[in-house]
């Protein structure tokens, strides 16, 4: 590993300003009305939507730390 880069919340903040924080709103609706979503999209679809909304909200409040790792492959040995 050559470098570890901490990804901050600027992109999420920008998106929330543009769409009014829809991930938080969707998360609240999914948690409150889960049965209707399961009937419409199935359990797997509901779980996927719920996980995606939680990922965005948890990232914004600092519950998740996002990182990118820069990796390089060693140069092949030269004879």
mmCIF file of the N, C-alpha and C atoms, coordinates in Angstrom:
data_MODEL
# 
_entry.id   MODEL 
# 
loop_
_atom_site.group_PDB 
_atom_site.id 
_atom_site.type_symbol 
_atom_site.label_atom_id 
_atom_site.label_alt_id 
_atom_site.label_comp_id 
_atom_site.label_asym_id 
_atom_site.label_entity_id 
_atom_site.label_seq_id 
_atom_site.pdbx_PDB_ins_code 
_atom_site.Cartn_x 
_atom_site.Cartn_y 
_atom_site.Cartn_z 
_atom_site.occupancy 
_atom_site.B_iso_or_equiv 
_atom_site.pdbx_formal_charge 
_atom_site.auth_seq_id 
_atom_site.auth_comp_id 
_atom_site.auth_asym_id 
_atom_site.auth_atom_id 
_atom_site.pdbx_PDB_model_num 
ATOM 1   N N  . UNK A 1 1  ? 0.854   -1.169 0.000   1.00 0.00 ? 1  UNK A N  1 
ATOM 2   C CA . UNK A 1 1  ? 0.000   0.000  0.000   1.00 0.00 ? 1  UNK A CA 1 
ATOM 3   C C  . UNK A 1 1  ? 0.904   1.237  0.000   1.00 0.00 ? 1  UNK A C  1 
ATOM 4   N N  . UNK A 1 2  ? 0.665   2.095  -0.961  1.00 0.00 ? 2  UNK A N  1 
ATOM 5   C CA . UNK A 1 2  ? 1.471   3.298  -1.079  1.00 0.00 ? 2  UNK A CA 1 
ATOM 6   C C  . UNK A 1 2  ? 0.888   4.483  -0.308  1.00 0.00 ? 2  UNK A C  1 
ATOM 7   N N  . UNK A 1 3  ? -0.425  4.530  -0.236  1.00 0.00 ? 3  UNK A N  1 
ATOM 8   C CA . UNK A 1 3  ? -1.045  5.687  0.393   1.00 0.00 ? 3  UNK A CA 1 
ATOM 9   C C  . UNK A 1 3  ? -2.470  5.354  0.808   1.00 0.00 ? 3  UNK A C  1 
ATOM 10  N N  . UNK A 1 4  ? -2.907  5.955  1.908   1.00 0.00 ? 4  UNK A N  1 
ATOM 11  C CA . UNK A 1 4  ? -4.297  5.845  2.345   1.00 0.00 ? 4  UNK A CA 1 
ATOM 12  C C  . UNK A 1 4  ? -4.872  7.261  2.345   1.00 0.00 ? 4  UNK A C  1 
ATOM 13  N N  . UNK A 1 5  ? -5.976  7.439  1.634   1.00 0.00 ? 5  UNK A N  1 
ATOM 14  C CA . UNK A 1 5  ? -6.582  8.755  1.487   1.00 0.00 ? 5  UNK A CA 1 
ATOM 15  C C  . UNK A 1 5  ? -7.928  8.744  2.201   1.00 0.00 ? 5  UNK A C  1 
ATOM 16  N N  . UNK A 1 6  ? -8.109  9.654  3.145   1.00 0.00 ? 6  UNK A N  1 
ATOM 17  C CA . UNK A 1 6  ? -9.400  9.788  3.829   1.00 0.00 ? 6  UNK A CA 1 
ATOM 18  C C  . UNK A 1 6  ? -10.331 10.587 2.932   1.00 0.00 ? 6  UNK A C  1 
ATOM 19  N N  . UNK A 1 7  ? -11.490 10.017 2.655   1.00 0.00 ? 7  UNK A N  1 
ATOM 20  C CA . UNK A 1 7  ? -12.486 10.698 1.834   1.00 0.00 ? 7  UNK A CA 1 
ATOM 21  C C  . UNK A 1 7  ? -13.444 11.426 2.771   1.00 0.00 ? 7  UNK A C  1 
ATOM 22  N N  . UNK A 1 8  ? -13.578 12.709 2.562   1.00 0.00 ? 8  UNK A N  1 
ATOM 23  C CA . UNK A 1 8  ? -14.423 13.511 3.440   1.00 0.00 ? 8  UNK A CA 1 
ATOM 24  C C  . UNK A 1 8  ? -15.849 13.578 2.891   1.00 0.00 ? 8  UNK A C  1 
ATOM 25  N N  . UNK A 1 9  ? -16.674 14.344 3.538   1.00 0.00 ? 9  UNK A N  1 
ATOM 26  C CA . UNK A 1 9  ? -18.102 14.351 3.218   1.00 0.00 ? 9  UNK A CA 1 
ATOM 27  C C  . UNK A 1 9  ? -18.519 15.427 2.223   1.00 0.00 ? 9  UNK A C  1 
ATOM 28  N N  . UNK A 1 10 ? -17.579 16.107 1.581   1.00 0.00 ? 10 UNK A N  1 
ATOM 29  C CA . UNK A 1 10 ? -17.943 17.212 0.697   1.00 0.00 ? 10 UNK A CA 1 
ATOM 30  C C  . UNK A 1 10 ? -18.922 16.810 -0.401  1.00 0.00 ? 10 UNK A C  1 
ATOM 31  N N  . UNK A 1 11 ? -18.705 15.661 -1.021  1.00 0.00 ? 11 UNK A N  1 
ATOM 32  C CA . UNK A 1 11 ? -19.608 15.232 -2.095  1.00 0.00 ? 11 UNK A CA 1 
ATOM 33  C C  . UNK A 1 11 ? -21.009 14.982 -1.559  1.00 0.00 ? 11 UNK A C  1 
ATOM 34  N N  . UNK A 1 12 ? -21.095 14.347 -0.409  1.00 0.00 ? 12 UNK A N  1 
ATOM 35  C CA . UNK A 1 12 ? -22.412 14.092 0.193   1.00 0.00 ? 12 UNK A CA 1 
ATOM 36  C C  . UNK A 1 12 ? -23.086 15.393 0.600   1.00 0.00 ? 12 UNK A C  1 
ATOM 37  N N  . UNK A 1 13 ? -22.308 16.330 1.132   1.00 0.00 ? 13 UNK A N  1 
ATOM 38  C CA . UNK A 1 13 ? -22.879 17.624 1.515   1.00 0.00 ? 13 UNK A CA 1 
ATOM 39  C C  . UNK A 1 13 ? -23.432 18.345 0.284   1.00 0.00 ? 13 UNK A C  1 
ATOM 40  N N  . UNK A 1 14 ? -22.678 18.346 -0.786  1.00 0.00 ? 14 UNK A N  1 
ATOM 41  C CA . UNK A 1 14 ? -23.109 18.994 -2.029  1.00 0.00 ? 14 UNK A CA 1 
ATOM 42  C C  . UNK A 1 14 ? -24.401 18.354 -2.536  1.00 0.00 ? 14 UNK A C  1 
ATOM 43  N N  . UNK A 1 15 ? -24.442 17.019 -2.538  1.00 0.00 ? 15 UNK A N  1 
ATOM 44  C CA . UNK A 1 15 ? -25.634 16.316 -3.017  1.00 0.00 ? 15 UNK A CA 1 
ATOM 45  C C  . UNK A 1 15 ? -26.837 16.610 -2.116  1.00 0.00 ? 15 UNK A C  1 
ATOM 46  N N  . UNK A 1 16 ? -26.625 16.653 -0.807  1.00 0.00 ? 16 UNK A N  1 
ATOM 47  C CA . UNK A 1 16 ? -27.721 16.923 0.127   1.00 0.00 ? 16 UNK A CA 1 
ATOM 48  C C  . UNK A 1 16 ? -28.280 18.327 -0.070  1.00 0.00 ? 16 UNK A C  1 
ATOM 49  N N  . UNK A 1 17 ? -27.406 19.276 -0.372  1.00 0.00 ? 17 UNK A N  1 
ATOM 50  C CA . UNK A 1 17 ? -27.871 20.635 -0.625  1.00 0.00 ? 17 UNK A CA 1 
ATOM 51  C C  . UNK A 1 17 ? -28.716 20.702 -1.896  1.00 0.00 ? 17 UNK A C  1 
ATOM 52  N N  . UNK A 1 18 ? -28.378 19.897 -2.874  1.00 0.00 ? 18 UNK A N  1 
ATOM 53  C CA . UNK A 1 18 ? -29.097 19.916 -4.154  1.00 0.00 ? 18 UNK A CA 1 
ATOM 54  C C  . UNK A 1 18 ? -30.422 19.149 -4.085  1.00 0.00 ? 18 UNK A C  1 
ATOM 55  N N  . UNK A 1 19 ? -30.445 18.019 -3.361  1.00 0.00 ? 19 UNK A N  1 
ATOM 56  C CA . UNK A 1 19 ? -31.667 17.208 -3.360  1.00 0.00 ? 19 UNK A CA 1 
ATOM 57  C C  . UNK A 1 19 ? -32.424 17.247 -2.035  1.00 0.00 ? 19 UNK A C  1 
ATOM 58  N N  . UNK A 1 20 ? -32.000 18.102 -1.133  1.00 0.00 ? 20 UNK A N  1 
ATOM 59  C CA . UNK A 1 20 ? -32.725 18.256 0.128   1.00 0.00 ? 20 UNK A CA 1 
ATOM 60  C C  . UNK A 1 20 ? -32.494 17.136 1.120   1.00 0.00 ? 20 UNK A C  1 
ATOM 61  N N  . UNK A 1 21 ? -31.399 16.405 1.004   1.00 0.00 ? 21 UNK A N  1 
ATOM 62  C CA . UNK A 1 21 ? -31.105 15.337 1.951   1.00 0.00 ? 21 UNK A CA 1 
ATOM 63  C C  . UNK A 1 21 ? -32.028 14.153 1.819   1.00 0.00 ? 21 UNK A C  1 
ATOM 64  N N  . UNK A 1 22 ? -32.268 13.724 0.593   1.00 0.00 ? 22 UNK A N  1 
ATOM 65  C CA . UNK A 1 22 ? -33.255 12.672 0.348   1.00 0.00 ? 22 UNK A CA 1 
ATOM 66  C C  . UNK A 1 22 ? -32.912 11.348 1.007   1.00 0.00 ? 22 UNK A C  1 
ATOM 67  N N  . UNK A 1 23 ? -31.626 11.058 1.254   1.00 0.00 ? 23 UNK A N  1 
ATOM 68  C CA . UNK A 1 23 ? -31.267 9.773  1.871   1.00 0.00 ? 23 UNK A CA 1 
ATOM 69  C C  . UNK A 1 23 ? -31.827 9.673  3.292   1.00 0.00 ? 23 UNK A C  1 
ATOM 70  N N  . UNK A 1 24 ? -31.770 10.751 4.040   1.00 0.00 ? 24 UNK A N  1 
ATOM 71  C CA . UNK A 1 24 ? -32.337 10.746 5.388   1.00 0.00 ? 24 UNK A CA 1 
ATOM 72  C C  . UNK A 1 24 ? -33.852 10.584 5.334   1.00 0.00 ? 24 UNK A C  1 
ATOM 73  N N  . UNK A 1 25 ? -34.480 11.294 4.420   1.00 0.00 ? 25 UNK A N  1 
ATOM 74  C CA . UNK A 1 25 ? -35.927 11.190 4.249   1.00 0.00 ? 25 UNK A CA 1 
ATOM 75  C C  . UNK A 1 25 ? -36.325 9.770  3.827   1.00 0.00 ? 25 UNK A C  1 
ATOM 76  N N  . UNK A 1 26 ? -35.617 9.202  2.867   1.00 0.00 ? 26 UNK A N  1 
ATOM 77  C CA . UNK A 1 26 ? -35.919 7.841  2.420   1.00 0.00 ? 26 UNK A CA 1 
ATOM 78  C C  . UNK A 1 26 ? -35.690 6.836  3.538   1.00 0.00 ? 26 UNK A C  1 
ATOM 79  N N  . UNK A 1 27 ? -34.622 7.011  4.313   1.00 0.00 ? 27 UNK A N  1 
ATOM 80  C CA . UNK A 1 27 ? -34.348 6.100  5.421   1.00 0.00 ? 27 UNK A CA 1 
ATOM 81  C C  . UNK A 1 27 ? -35.502 6.119  6.417   1.00 0.00 ? 27 UNK A C  1 
ATOM 82  N N  . UNK A 1 28 ? -35.978 7.303  6.768   1.00 0.00 ? 28 UNK A N  1 
ATOM 83  C CA . UNK A 1 28 ? -37.095 7.406  7.712   1.00 0.00 ? 28 UNK A CA 1 
ATOM 84  C C  . UNK A 1 28 ? -38.345 6.711  7.165   1.00 0.00 ? 28 UNK A C  1 
ATOM 85  N N  . UNK A 1 29 ? -38.614 6.913  5.883   1.00 0.00 ? 29 UNK A N  1 
ATOM 86  C CA . UNK A 1 29 ? -39.803 6.288  5.277   1.00 0.00 ? 29 UNK A CA 1 
ATOM 87  C C  . UNK A 1 29 ? -39.663 4.770  5.177   1.00 0.00 ? 29 UNK A C  1 
ATOM 88  N N  . UNK A 1 30 ? -38.463 4.306  4.858   1.00 0.00 ? 30 UNK A N  1 
ATOM 89  C CA . UNK A 1 30 ? -38.240 2.859  4.792   1.00 0.00 ? 30 UNK A CA 1 
ATOM 90  C C  . UNK A 1 30 ? -38.425 2.209  6.156   1.00 0.00 ? 30 UNK A C  1 
ATOM 91  N N  . UNK A 1 31 ? -37.908 2.849  7.187   1.00 0.00 ? 31 UNK A N  1 
ATOM 92  C CA . UNK A 1 31 ? -38.027 2.289  8.530   1.00 0.00 ? 31 UNK A CA 1 
ATOM 93  C C  . UNK A 1 31 ? -39.471 2.311  9.024   1.00 0.00 ? 31 UNK A C  1 
ATOM 94  N N  . UNK A 1 32 ? -40.210 3.350  8.687   1.00 0.00 ? 32 UNK A N  1 
ATOM 95  C CA . UNK A 1 32 ? -41.593 3.480  9.142   1.00 0.00 ? 32 UNK A CA 1 
ATOM 96  C C  . UNK A 1 32 ? -42.546 2.592  8.343   1.00 0.00 ? 32 UNK A C  1 
ATOM 97  N N  . UNK A 1 33 ? -42.329 2.494  7.030   1.00 0.00 ? 33 UNK A N  1 
ATOM 98  C CA . UNK A 1 33 ? -43.273 1.764  6.191   1.00 0.00 ? 33 UNK A CA 1 
ATOM 99  C C  . UNK A 1 33 ? -42.647 0.584  5.476   1.00 0.00 ? 33 UNK A C  1 
ATOM 100 N N  . UNK A 1 34 ? -41.825 -0.137 6.166   1.00 0.00 ? 34 UNK A N  1 
ATOM 101 C CA . UNK A 1 34 ? -41.082 -1.232 5.561   1.00 0.00 ? 34 UNK A CA 1 
ATOM 102 C C  . UNK A 1 34 ? -41.938 -2.305 4.909   1.00 0.00 ? 34 UNK A C  1 
ATOM 103 N N  . UNK A 1 35 ? -43.080 -2.618 5.500   1.00 0.00 ? 35 UNK A N  1 
ATOM 104 C CA . UNK A 1 35 ? -43.924 -3.691 4.952   1.00 0.00 ? 35 UNK A CA 1 
ATOM 105 C C  . UNK A 1 35 ? -44.377 -3.380 3.530   1.00 0.00 ? 35 UNK A C  1 
ATOM 106 N N  . UNK A 1 36 ? -44.750 -2.140 3.289   1.00 0.00 ? 36 UNK A N  1 
ATOM 107 C CA . UNK A 1 36 ? -45.180 -1.755 1.946   1.00 0.00 ? 36 UNK A CA 1 
ATOM 108 C C  . UNK A 1 36 ? -44.063 -1.860 0.925   1.00 0.00 ? 36 UNK A C  1 
ATOM 109 N N  . UNK A 1 37 ? -42.850 -1.496 1.331   1.00 0.00 ? 37 UNK A N  1 
ATOM 110 C CA . UNK A 1 37 ? -41.705 -1.606 0.430   1.00 0.00 ? 37 UNK A CA 1 
ATOM 111 C C  . UNK A 1 37 ? -41.367 -3.068 0.151   1.00 0.00 ? 37 UNK A C  1 
ATOM 112 N N  . UNK A 1 38 ? -41.470 -3.914 1.173   1.00 0.00 ? 38 UNK A N  1 
ATOM 113 C CA . UNK A 1 38 ? -41.183 -5.337 0.977   1.00 0.00 ? 38 UNK A CA 1 
ATOM 114 C C  . UNK A 1 38 ? -42.200 -5.943 0.014   1.00 0.00 ? 38 UNK A C  1 
ATOM 115 N N  . UNK A 1 39 ? -43.474 -5.584 0.141   1.00 0.00 ? 39 UNK A N  1 
ATOM 116 C CA . UNK A 1 39 ? -44.495 -6.103 -0.766  1.00 0.00 ? 39 UNK A CA 1 
ATOM 117 C C  . UNK A 1 39 ? -44.234 -5.647 -2.203  1.00 0.00 ? 39 UNK A C  1 
ATOM 118 N N  . UNK A 1 40 ? -43.791 -4.420 -2.362  1.00 0.00 ? 40 UNK A N  1 
ATOM 119 C CA . UNK A 1 40 ? -43.594 -3.874 -3.714  1.00 0.00 ? 40 UNK A CA 1 
ATOM 120 C C  . UNK A 1 40 ? -42.297 -4.335 -4.364  1.00 0.00 ? 40 UNK A C  1 
ATOM 121 N N  . UNK A 1 41 ? -41.195 -4.355 -3.585  1.00 0.00 ? 41 UNK A N  1 
ATOM 122 C CA . UNK A 1 41 ? -39.872 -4.624 -4.151  1.00 0.00 ? 41 UNK A CA 1 
ATOM 123 C C  . UNK A 1 41 ? -39.253 -5.942 -3.690  1.00 0.00 ? 41 UNK A C  1 
ATOM 124 N N  . UNK A 1 42 ? -39.870 -6.633 -2.739  1.00 0.00 ? 42 UNK A N  1 
ATOM 125 C CA . UNK A 1 42 ? -39.306 -7.857 -2.188  1.00 0.00 ? 42 UNK A CA 1 
ATOM 126 C C  . UNK A 1 42 ? -38.340 -7.534 -1.062  1.00 0.00 ? 42 UNK A C  1 
ATOM 127 N N  . UNK A 1 43 ? -38.024 -8.543 -0.256  1.00 0.00 ? 43 UNK A N  1 
ATOM 128 C CA . UNK A 1 43 ? -37.149 -8.343 0.901   1.00 0.00 ? 43 UNK A CA 1 
ATOM 129 C C  . UNK A 1 43 ? -35.750 -7.904 0.478   1.00 0.00 ? 43 UNK A C  1 
ATOM 130 N N  . UNK A 1 44 ? -35.219 -8.530 -0.573  1.00 0.00 ? 44 UNK A N  1 
ATOM 131 C CA . UNK A 1 44 ? -33.865 -8.176 -1.021  1.00 0.00 ? 44 UNK A CA 1 
ATOM 132 C C  . UNK A 1 44 ? -33.807 -6.725 -1.508  1.00 0.00 ? 44 UNK A C  1 
ATOM 133 N N  . UNK A 1 45 ? -34.817 -6.279 -2.225  1.00 0.00 ? 45 UNK A N  1 
ATOM 134 C CA . UNK A 1 45 ? -34.865 -4.898 -2.692  1.00 0.00 ? 45 UNK A CA 1 
ATOM 135 C C  . UNK A 1 45 ? -34.968 -3.910 -1.534  1.00 0.00 ? 45 UNK A C  1 
ATOM 136 N N  . UNK A 1 46 ? -35.799 -4.246 -0.572  1.00 0.00 ? 46 UNK A N  1 
ATOM 137 C CA . UNK A 1 46 ? -35.941 -3.404 0.617   1.00 0.00 ? 46 UNK A CA 1 
ATOM 138 C C  . UNK A 1 46 ? -34.618 -3.312 1.367   1.00 0.00 ? 46 UNK A C  1 
ATOM 139 N N  . UNK A 1 47 ? -33.985 -4.463 1.591   1.00 0.00 ? 47 UNK A N  1 
ATOM 140 C CA . UNK A 1 47 ? -32.713 -4.475 2.319   1.00 0.00 ? 47 UNK A CA 1 
ATOM 141 C C  . UNK A 1 47 ? -31.648 -3.657 1.602   1.00 0.00 ? 47 UNK A C  1 
ATOM 142 N N  . UNK A 1 48 ? -31.627 -3.733 0.278   1.00 0.00 ? 48 UNK A N  1 
ATOM 143 C CA . UNK A 1 48 ? -30.651 -2.979 -0.499  1.00 0.00 ? 48 UNK A CA 1 
ATOM 144 C C  . UNK A 1 48 ? -30.912 -1.473 -0.380  1.00 0.00 ? 48 UNK A C  1 
ATOM 145 N N  . UNK A 1 49 ? -32.166 -1.046 -0.500  1.00 0.00 ? 49 UNK A N  1 
ATOM 146 C CA . UNK A 1 49 ? -32.492 0.375  -0.364  1.00 0.00 ? 49 UNK A CA 1 
ATOM 147 C C  . UNK A 1 49 ? -32.178 0.877  1.041   1.00 0.00 ? 49 UNK A C  1 
ATOM 148 N N  . UNK A 1 50 ? -32.508 0.078  2.035   1.00 0.00 ? 50 UNK A N  1 
ATOM 149 C CA . UNK A 1 50 ? -32.253 0.449  3.419   1.00 0.00 ? 50 UNK A CA 1 
ATOM 150 C C  . UNK A 1 50 ? -30.747 0.593  3.665   1.00 0.00 ? 50 UNK A C  1 
ATOM 151 N N  . UNK A 1 51 ? -29.972 -0.356 3.186   1.00 0.00 ? 51 UNK A N  1 
ATOM 152 C CA . UNK A 1 51 ? -28.522 -0.303 3.360   1.00 0.00 ? 51 UNK A CA 1 
ATOM 153 C C  . UNK A 1 51 ? -27.900 0.892  2.657   1.00 0.00 ? 51 UNK A C  1 
ATOM 154 N N  . UNK A 1 52 ? -28.373 1.201  1.454   1.00 0.00 ? 52 UNK A N  1 
ATOM 155 C CA . UNK A 1 52 ? -27.834 2.346  0.724   1.00 0.00 ? 52 UNK A CA 1 
ATOM 156 C C  . UNK A 1 52 ? -28.129 3.647  1.451   1.00 0.00 ? 52 UNK A C  1 
ATOM 157 N N  . UNK A 1 53 ? -29.345 3.813  1.930   1.00 0.00 ? 53 UNK A N  1 
ATOM 158 C CA . UNK A 1 53 ? -29.689 5.036  2.662   1.00 0.00 ? 53 UNK A CA 1 
ATOM 159 C C  . UNK A 1 53 ? -28.893 5.138  3.955   1.00 0.00 ? 53 UNK A C  1 
ATOM 160 N N  . UNK A 1 54 ? -28.754 4.043  4.668   1.00 0.00 ? 54 UNK A N  1 
ATOM 161 C CA . UNK A 1 54 ? -27.959 4.063  5.908   1.00 0.00 ? 54 UNK A CA 1 
ATOM 162 C C  . UNK A 1 54 ? -26.510 4.415  5.623   1.00 0.00 ? 54 UNK A C  1 
ATOM 163 N N  . UNK A 1 55 ? -25.949 3.885  4.549   1.00 0.00 ? 55 UNK A N  1 
ATOM 164 C CA . UNK A 1 55 ? -24.553 4.169  4.201   1.00 0.00 ? 55 UNK A CA 1 
ATOM 165 C C  . UNK A 1 55 ? -24.345 5.668  4.008   1.00 0.00 ? 55 UNK A C  1 
ATOM 166 N N  . UNK A 1 56 ? -25.245 6.310  3.302   1.00 0.00 ? 56 UNK A N  1 
ATOM 167 C CA . UNK A 1 56 ? -25.108 7.751  3.074   1.00 0.00 ? 56 UNK A CA 1 
ATOM 168 C C  . UNK A 1 56 ? -25.268 8.546  4.371   1.00 0.00 ? 56 UNK A C  1 
ATOM 169 N N  . UNK A 1 57 ? -26.289 8.218  5.148   1.00 0.00 ? 57 UNK A N  1 
ATOM 170 C CA . UNK A 1 57 ? -26.542 8.951  6.390   1.00 0.00 ? 57 UNK A CA 1 
ATOM 171 C C  . UNK A 1 57 ? -25.419 8.706  7.386   1.00 0.00 ? 57 UNK A C  1 
ATOM 172 N N  . UNK A 1 58 ? -24.987 7.462  7.557   1.00 0.00 ? 58 UNK A N  1 
ATOM 173 C CA . UNK A 1 58 ? -23.916 7.154  8.502   1.00 0.00 ? 58 UNK A CA 1 
ATOM 174 C C  . UNK A 1 58 ? -22.609 7.839  8.090   1.00 0.00 ? 58 UNK A C  1 
ATOM 175 N N  . UNK A 1 59 ? -22.345 7.927  6.800   1.00 0.00 ? 59 UNK A N  1 
ATOM 176 C CA . UNK A 1 59 ? -21.152 8.625  6.341   1.00 0.00 ? 59 UNK A CA 1 
ATOM 177 C C  . UNK A 1 59 ? -21.193 10.102 6.685   1.00 0.00 ? 59 UNK A C  1 
ATOM 178 N N  . UNK A 1 60 ? -22.357 10.708 6.538   1.00 0.00 ? 60 UNK A N  1 
ATOM 179 C CA . UNK A 1 60 ? -22.500 12.140 6.832   1.00 0.00 ? 60 UNK A CA 1 
ATOM 180 C C  . UNK A 1 60 ? -22.329 12.447 8.317   1.00 0.00 ? 60 UNK A C  1 
ATOM 181 N N  . UNK A 1 61 ? -22.780 11.557 9.185   1.00 0.00 ? 61 UNK A N  1 
ATOM 182 C CA . UNK A 1 61 ? -22.689 11.844 10.620  1.00 0.00 ? 61 UNK A CA 1 
ATOM 183 C C  . UNK A 1 61 ? -21.397 11.303 11.233  1.00 0.00 ? 61 UNK A C  1 
ATOM 184 N N  . UNK A 1 62 ? -20.526 10.747 10.410  1.00 0.00 ? 62 UNK A N  1 
ATOM 185 C CA . UNK A 1 62 ? -19.230 10.292 10.897  1.00 0.00 ? 62 UNK A CA 1 
ATOM 186 C C  . UNK A 1 62 ? -19.216 8.901  11.493  1.00 0.00 ? 62 UNK A C  1 
ATOM 187 N N  . UNK A 1 63 ? -20.291 8.149  11.295  1.00 0.00 ? 63 UNK A N  1 
ATOM 188 C CA . UNK A 1 63 ? -20.357 6.783  11.828  1.00 0.00 ? 63 UNK A CA 1 
ATOM 189 C C  . UNK A 1 63 ? -19.548 5.819  10.957  1.00 0.00 ? 63 UNK A C  1 
ATOM 190 N N  . UNK A 1 64 ? -19.347 6.170  9.698   1.00 0.00 ? 64 UNK A N  1 
ATOM 191 C CA . UNK A 1 64 ? -18.510 5.403  8.786   1.00 0.00 ? 64 UNK A CA 1 
ATOM 192 C C  . UNK A 1 64 ? -17.343 6.274  8.343   1.00 0.00 ? 64 UNK A C  1 
ATOM 193 N N  . UNK A 1 65 ? -16.192 5.677  8.215   1.00 0.00 ? 65 UNK A N  1 
ATOM 194 C CA . UNK A 1 65 ? -15.033 6.383  7.693   1.00 0.00 ? 65 UNK A CA 1 
ATOM 195 C C  . UNK A 1 65 ? -14.745 5.848  6.312   1.00 0.00 ? 65 UNK A C  1 
ATOM 196 N N  . UNK A 1 66 ? -14.713 6.745  5.352   1.00 0.00 ? 66 UNK A N  1 
ATOM 197 C CA . UNK A 1 66 ? -14.451 6.332  3.973   1.00 0.00 ? 66 UNK A CA 1 
ATOM 198 C C  . UNK A 1 66 ? -12.977 6.543  3.671   1.00 0.00 ? 66 UNK A C  1 
ATOM 199 N N  . UNK A 1 67 ? -12.399 5.553  3.027   1.00 0.00 ? 67 UNK A N  1 
ATOM 200 C CA . UNK A 1 67 ? -10.987 5.621  2.665   1.00 0.00 ? 67 UNK A CA 1 
ATOM 201 C C  . UNK A 1 67 ? -10.782 5.041  1.278   1.00 0.00 ? 67 UNK A C  1 
ATOM 202 N N  . UNK A 1 68 ? -9.753  5.525  0.642   1.00 0.00 ? 68 UNK A N  1 
ATOM 203 C CA . UNK A 1 68 ? -9.298  4.939  -0.626  1.00 0.00 ? 68 UNK A CA 1 
ATOM 204 C C  . UNK A 1 68 ? -7.852  4.542  -0.419  1.00 0.00 ? 68 UNK A C  1 
ATOM 205 N N  . UNK A 1 69 ? -7.479  3.410  -0.930  1.00 0.00 ? 69 UNK A N  1 
ATOM 206 C CA . UNK A 1 69 ? -6.116  2.921  -0.796  1.00 0.00 ? 69 UNK A CA 1 
ATOM 207 C C  . UNK A 1 69 ? -5.439  2.931  -2.159  1.00 0.00 ? 69 UNK A C  1 
ATOM 208 N N  . UNK A 1 70 ? -4.258  3.504  -2.193  1.00 0.00 ? 70 UNK A N  1 
ATOM 209 C CA . UNK A 1 70 ? -3.470  3.539  -3.416  1.00 0.00 ? 70 UNK A CA 1 
ATOM 210 C C  . UNK A 1 70 ? -2.485  2.385  -3.342  1.00 0.00 ? 70 UNK A C  1 
ATOM 211 N N  . UNK A 1 71 ? -2.611  1.482  -4.284  1.00 0.00 ? 71 UNK A N  1 
ATOM 212 C CA . UNK A 1 71 ? -1.765  0.292  -4.307  1.00 0.00 ? 71 UNK A CA 1 
ATOM 213 C C  . UNK A 1 71 ? -0.920  0.294  -5.571  1.00 0.00 ? 71 UNK A C  1 
ATOM 214 N N  . UNK A 1 72 ? 0.239   -0.263 -5.473  1.00 0.00 ? 72 UNK A N  1 
ATOM 215 C CA . UNK A 1 72 ? 1.056   -0.426 -6.683  1.00 0.00 ? 72 UNK A CA 1 
ATOM 216 C C  . UNK A 1 72 ? 1.649   -1.817 -6.668  1.00 0.00 ? 72 UNK A C  1 
ATOM 217 N N  . UNK A 1 73 ? 1.935   -2.276 -7.831  1.00 0.00 ? 73 UNK A N  1 
ATOM 218 C CA . UNK A 1 73 ? 2.515   -3.588 -8.007  1.00 0.00 ? 73 UNK A CA 1 
ATOM 219 C C  . UNK A 1 73 ? 4.025   -3.395 -8.128  1.00 0.00 ? 73 UNK A C  1 
ATOM 220 N N  . UNK A 1 74 ? 4.800   -4.247 -7.491  1.00 0.00 ? 74 UNK A N  1 
ATOM 221 C CA . UNK A 1 74 ? 6.255   -4.100 -7.648  1.00 0.00 ? 74 UNK A CA 1 
ATOM 222 C C  . UNK A 1 74 ? 6.658   -4.311 -9.098  1.00 0.00 ? 74 UNK A C  1 
ATOM 223 N N  . UNK A 1 75 ? 7.677   -3.597 -9.508  1.00 0.00 ? 75 UNK A N  1 
ATOM 224 C CA . UNK A 1 75 ? 8.195   -3.759 -10.865 1.00 0.00 ? 75 UNK A CA 1 
ATOM 225 C C  . UNK A 1 75 ? 8.768   -5.160 -11.015 1.00 0.00 ? 75 UNK A C  1 
ATOM 226 N N  . UNK A 1 76 ? 8.575   -5.761 -12.171 1.00 0.00 ? 76 UNK A N  1 
ATOM 227 C CA . UNK A 1 76 ? 9.140   -7.098 -12.361 1.00 0.00 ? 76 UNK A CA 1 
ATOM 228 C C  . UNK A 1 76 ? 10.673  -7.036 -12.316 1.00 0.00 ? 76 UNK A C  1 
ATOM 229 N N  . UNK A 1 77 ? 11.248  -8.101 -11.810 1.00 0.00 ? 77 UNK A N  1 
ATOM 230 C CA . UNK A 1 77 ? 12.724  -8.163 -11.710 1.00 0.00 ? 77 UNK A CA 1 
ATOM 231 C C  . UNK A 1 77 ? 13.330  -8.181 -13.110 1.00 0.00 ? 77 UNK A C  1 
ATOM 232 N N  . UNK A 1 78 ? 14.361  -7.407 -13.260 1.00 0.00 ? 78 UNK A N  1 
ATOM 233 C CA . UNK A 1 78 ? 15.053  -7.365 -14.552 1.00 0.00 ? 78 UNK A CA 1 
ATOM 234 C C  . UNK A 1 78 ? 16.308  -8.211 -14.485 1.00 0.00 ? 78 UNK A C  1 
ATOM 235 N N  . UNK A 1 79 ? 16.547  -8.962 -15.526 1.00 0.00 ? 79 UNK A N  1 
ATOM 236 C CA . UNK A 1 79 ? 17.751  -9.792 -15.521 1.00 0.00 ? 79 UNK A CA 1 
ATOM 237 C C  . UNK A 1 79 ? 18.863  -9.145 -16.307 1.00 0.00 ? 79 UNK A C  1 
# 
